[in-house]
Amino acid sequence: MSDNWFVVIPSDPEFRPNKDAISKAKQVFCAIAPLAEEIAVEHDAEPIRFFDCGGNFSRTLCPGCGAEIATDTWHRFMDTDFDATTRGFTLNRHETPCCQTQVTVNDLTYDWPQGFARFGFSAMNPDRDPLNPDEVARFETALGCPIRVIYRHI
Ligand SMILES: [Zn+2]
């Protein structure tokens, strides 16, 4: 038995939506994923967390040149960034080994997408196709910021 989630996070990891924006965005999520078993707010406004895509993850690419980043390099970036006290991520800049682009772990290209944020929404087992551009735009209007959508499979 496996489960799927649509997870929506702000593109900007520092973004903190206000209560009104959260409630509007939740209404959008309920409207576009009416079959979801649960729609939840994850990690509300606390340290920057990692929102992963579970079993959909296959590899990490350099945003500068497109080369694949070795898993141990990515893990080293992640370990350096992780603050054990807050259990959050500091998002410091690292240099990619392929072309020396300065990136945070949030800037890396993940296949499938993953990201970092203080806050996220999730819909469990929405039983529908990925969000279309119009639905993404409705979400962004409600939340007041650009979003990243993560399709998590566990
Ligand atoms: Zn590169």
Residues whose N, C-alpha, C, O or C-beta is under 5 A from the ligand:
A	BS01	ZN	C62 G64 C65 G66 A67 T96 C98 C99
